[in-house]
Amino acid sequence: MVNKTNLLLLLLSLFLTLNLSSAQLRHNFYAGSCPNVEQIVRNAVQKKVQQTFTTIPATLRLYFHDCFVNGCDASVMIASTDNNKAEKDHEENLSLAGDGFDTVIKAKEALDAVPNCRNKVSCADILTIATRDVVNLAGGPKYDVELGRLDGLSSTAASVGGKLPHPTDDVNKLTSLFAKNGLSLNDMIALSGAHTLGFAHCTKVFDRIYSFNKTTKVDPTVNKDYVTELKASCPQNIDPRVAINMDPTTPRQFDNVYYKNLQQGKGLFTSDQVLFEDRRSKPTVDLWASNGQLFNQAFINSMIKLGRVGVKTGSNGNIRRDCGAFN
């Protein structure tokens, strides 16, 4: 009986801790300290997007990589030091484009230029706002973001392994990985829709078009015309730094064409195409391929849920003066 009581108390404590973290987040968190925070960040993001389109997919991808490793706490922004190899220098984060980091830095500079906002807004919240804005600037939905995250106090490369999705993952692996962050199968399918934007290195798809398995060189789930396109864009001797569009149809538009591509065998990664091939996810792919509004709403809901992952509160976080350093 004592053991059961202790177990119940432990579960209750965990429940309260999780809910306190989420309760800290609210839409008007900076109403008293920096009421124009969202407009200031948006202006900085718009300026950055005008300079380079890469800003959009780079910021979106940065957000996912941050939230999936120890929660949405901007720990992916931290630079390595002589004494610590940080998250951003883990092998799986080396392909994060610099424009994503620069978006947050520029927005932070814009906020610091306003006296009452200086050092009042966390880098984690800046990244959250900027991510919402790049989605909207690419033609995607605009939604209200919850704010009130603190910045994380730890960032290690050792903490990254096994936390991020891989291009070769199947639905079982993807579902398990997302579940660890409190995200459902539908959330996984919706957030995968972010691949409607962005780029991937050719080397990430070599296995699918040149050496799939012992009996066939080409993954049979890939559209034959798409294979021809991929081979033309990604010959085997290509510079490994060369990247191609994730969405071959509307690469600069946030839309539901990603799901239409999957129906045609034009998912770039195995982890994309399996969403159409697996009976558990196929009905949702078909639904969102036929209804962009439903996809947009699902994406909003899943992004809000993602933004609640691993929120730092109290002594577990702070507001950094420099997004790239502990201070």
C-alpha positions in Angstrom: 0.0 0.0 0.0 2.9 2.4 0.8 4.5 1.7 -2.5 1.3 2.5 -4.4 0.9 5.7 -2.4 4.5 6.7 -3.2 3.9 5.9 -6.8 0.7 8.0 -6.9 2.5 10.9 -5.3 5.4 10.6 -7.8 3.0 10.6 -10.7 1.1 13.5 -9.3 4.3 15.5 -8.8 5.3 14.8 -12.5 1.9 15.8 -13.6 2.0 19.1 -11.7 5.6 19.8 -13.0 4.5 19.3 -16.6 1.4 21.4 -16.1 3.3 24.2 -14.4 5.7 24.4 -17.3 2.9 24.6 -19.8 1.0 27.1 -17.6 3.9 29.5 -17.8 3.2 29.8 -21.5 0.6 32.4 -22.6 -0.1 34.6 -25.5 0.5 38.0 -23.7 3.5 37.0 -21.7 5.5 40.1 -22.6 2.6 42.5 -22.4 4.1 44.4 -19.5 7.8 44.2 -20.3 8.0 44.3 -24.2 4.5 44.7 -25.6 5.7 45.1 -29.2 7.9 42.0 -29.2 6.1 40.1 -32.0 6.0 43.1 -34.4 9.7 43.8 -33.7 10.7 40.2 -34.4 8.5 40.0 -37.5 10.1 43.2 -38.9 13.5 41.7 -38.4 12.4 38.3 -40.0 10.9 40.1 -43.0 14.1 42.0 -43.6 16.1 38.8 -43.4 13.8 36.9 -45.7 14.1 39.7 -48.3 17.9 39.1 -48.2 17.6 35.4 -48.7 14.8 32.8 -49.1 16.9 30.3 -47.3 16.0 32.1 -44.1 12.5 30.4 -44.2 13.4 26.7 -44.3 16.6 27.3 -42.2 14.6 28.9 -39.3 11.9 26.3 -39.4 14.4 23.4 -39.3 16.4 25.1 -36.5 13.3 25.2 -34.4 12.6 21.4 -34.9 16.2 20.5 -34.1 16.1 22.7 -31.0 12.8 21.4 -29.6 13.6 17.7 -30.2 16.7 17.9 -28.1 16.0 18.8 -24.5 13.0 20.9 -25.4 12.4 24.3 -26.9 15.1 26.2 -25.0 17.4 27.7 -27.8 20.2 25.3 -26.6 20.9 24.6 -30.3 22.1 28.2 -30.6 25.0 27.8 -28.1 28.5 27.8 -29.5 31.0 25.2 -28.5 33.9 26.2 -26.2 37.2 24.6 -25.3 35.5 22.8 -22.4 32.2 21.9 -24.1 31.1 20.5 -27.5 27.6 22.0 -28.0 24.5 20.6 -29.7 25.1 22.6 -32.9 28.4 20.8 -33.5 26.9 17.3 -33.3 27.1 15.6 -36.7 23.3 15.7 -37.2 23.2 19.5 -36.7 26.2 20.4 -38.9 23.8 20.8 -41.9 21.7 23.4 -40.1 22.0 26.5 -42.3 23.6 29.6 -40.8 20.6 31.8 -41.9 18.4 30.2 -39.3 20.8 31.2 -36.5 21.3 34.6 -38.0 17.5 35.2 -38.1 17.4 34.8 -34.3 20.5 37.0 -33.8 19.1 39.8 -36.0 15.7 39.7 -34.1 17.5 39.8 -30.8 19.5 42.8 -31.9 16.3 44.5 -33.0 14.7 43.8 -29.6 17.8 45.0 -27.7 17.7 48.3 -29.6 14.4 49.0 -27.8 15.3 50.1 -24.2 12.3 48.4 -22.4 12.8 45.2 -24.4 16.6 44.8 -23.9 17.4 41.4 -22.4 13.7 40.8 -21.5 12.8 38.2 -24.2 14.4 34.8 -24.2 16.1 33.4 -27.3 13.8 30.4 -27.1 10.8 32.7 -27.5 12.5 34.7 -30.3 13.0 31.5 -32.2 9.4 30.4 -31.6 8.0 33.8 -32.9 10.4 33.8 -35.9 9.4 30.2 -36.9 5.8 31.2 -36.9 6.6 34.2 -39.0 8.7 32.4 -41.7 5.8 29.8 -42.1 3.4 32.7 -42.7 5.8 34.6 -45.0 6.0 31.5 -47.2 2.3 31.5 -47.6 1.4 29.3 -44.6 -1.0 30.1 -41.8 -0.5 32.8 -39.2 -1.2 31.7 -35.7 -0.9 33.0 -32.1 2.2 31.7 -30.3 2.5 30.9 -26.7 5.4 32.7 -25.0 7.2 32.5 -21.7 10.0 30.0 -22.3 13.4 30.5 -20.6 16.6 29.6 -22.3 18.3 26.3 -21.4 21.4 26.1 -19.2 22.9 23.1 -21.0 23.9 22.3 -24.5 26.0 19.2 -25.3 26.6 17.3 -28.5 26.3 14.1 -26.5 22.6 14.9 -25.8 21.7 14.9 -29.5 22.1 11.2 -30.5 18.9 9.3 -31.1 16.7 12.4 -30.7 16.3 13.5 -34.3 14.4 11.8 -37.2 16.5 10.3 -39.9 15.8 10.2 -43.7 15.7 6.4 -43.6 13.2 6.1 -40.7 10.0 4.1 -41.1 6.7 5.0 -39.5 7.4 2.9 -36.4 10.7 4.8 -35.7 9.1 8.1 -36.4 6.1 7.5 -34.2 8.3 6.4 -31.4 10.5 9.4 -31.6 7.7 11.9 -31.7 5.9 10.1 -28.9 8.9 10.7 -26.6 8.1 14.4 -27.1 4.4 13.9 -26.3 3.5 14.1 -30.0 1.0 11.8 -31.7 1.0 10.0 -35.1 -1.1 12.9 -36.5 1.4 15.4 -35.1 4.2 13.5 -36.8 2.5 13.5 -40.2 1.6 17.3 -39.8 5.1 18.3 -38.8 6.6 16.3 -41.6 4.7 18.6 -43.9 7.3 21.2 -43.1 9.3 19.4 -45.9 7.1 21.4 -48.3 9.9 23.9 -47.8 13.7 23.6 -47.8 16.6 21.7 -49.2 18.4 18.4 -48.6 21.9 17.3 -49.6 22.0 15.0 -52.6 24.0 12.4 -50.5 20.9 11.9 -48.3 19.0 10.3 -51.3 21.8 8.3 -52.9 20.7 5.1 -51.3 17.2 5.4 -52.8 18.3 6.0 -56.3 21.6 4.2 -56.7 22.0 1.4 -54.1 18.6 0.6 -52.5 19.2 -3.1 -51.7 20.8 -6.3 -53.1 18.1 -7.0 -55.6 17.2 -3.5 -56.9 19.3 -0.4 -57.1 16.3 2.0 -57.1 13.6 2.2 -54.4 10.5 0.9 -56.1 8.3 3.4 -54.2 10.0 6.4 -56.0 8.2 7.7 -59.1 10.2 6.7 -62.2 10.2 10.2 -63.7 11.3 11.6 -60.3 14.1 9.1 -60.3 15.3 10.5 -63.6 15.1 14.1 -62.2 17.0 13.1 -59.1 19.7 11.3 -61.0 20.1 14.4 -63.3 20.3 16.7 -60.3 22.4 14.4 -58.1 24.9 12.4 -60.2 27.0 10.0 -58.0 30.2 12.1 -58.3 28.5 15.3 -57.3 29.9 17.7 -54.7 28.5 16.5 -51.3 27.6 20.1 -50.5 25.1 20.4 -53.3 21.4 20.4 -52.2 18.1 19.9 -53.9 14.5 21.0 -53.1 12.6 18.8 -50.7 9.4 19.6 -52.6 10.0 19.4 -56.4 6.7 21.0 -57.3 6.2 24.2 -55.2 9.5 24.5 -53.3 9.1 28.1 -52.1 5.4 27.8 -51.0 4.1 26.5 -47.7 1.2 24.4 -48.9 -0.2 20.8 -48.9 1.5 19.9 -52.2 4.0 17.9 -50.0 1.2 15.3 -49.5 0.2 15.4 -53.1 3.8 14.6 -54.0 3.7 11.6 -51.7 0.6 10.2 -53.5 2.7 10.4 -56.7 5.8 8.7 -55.3 7.7 12.0 -55.0 8.7 12.0 -51.4 12.4 12.8 -51.3 13.3 10.8 -48.2 12.2 7.3 -47.2 10.8 8.9 -44.1 8.5 11.1 -46.3 7.3 8.4 -48.7 6.5 5.9 -45.9 3.8 8.2 -44.7 1.9 7.3 -47.9 2.9 3.6 -48.0 2.0 2.8 -44.4 -1.7 2.1 -43.8 -1.7 3.9 -40.5 -0.7 7.3 -42.0 -2.0 7.0 -45.6 -5.6 8.1 -44.8 -4.3 11.3 -43.2 -1.9 12.0 -46.2 -4.8 11.5 -48.5 -7.1 13.8 -46.5 -4.5 16.6 -46.3 -3.6 16.2 -49.9 -7.2 17.0 -50.8 -7.8 19.8 -48.2 -5.1 22.4 -47.6 -7.2 24.2 -44.9 -7.3 21.0 -42.8 -3.6 20.6 -43.1 -2.9 24.2 -42.1 -5.0 23.8 -39.0 -3.4 20.5 -38.1 0.0 22.0 -38.6 -0.9 24.9 -36.3 -2.1 22.6 -33.6 1.0 20.4 -33.8 3.4 23.4 -33.8 1.7 24.7 -30.6 2.1 21.3 -29.0 5.8 21.1 -30.2 6.4 24.5 -28.6 5.4 23.2 -25.2 8.1 20.5 -25.2 10.7 20.7 -22.5 9.8 24.3 -21.5 12.3 25.6 -18.9 11.0 27.5 -15.9 12.4 29.0 -12.7 16.0 28.1 -11.9 16.0 25.6 -14.9 16.6 28.5 -17.3 17.4 32.1 -17.9 17.3 34.9 -20.5 20.5 35.0 -22.4 22.2 38.3 -23.3 23.9 36.5 -26.2 21.9 33.7 -27.8 25.1 32.0 -28.7 26.6 31.8 -25.2 25.7 31.0 -21.6 25.5 34.3 -19.7 
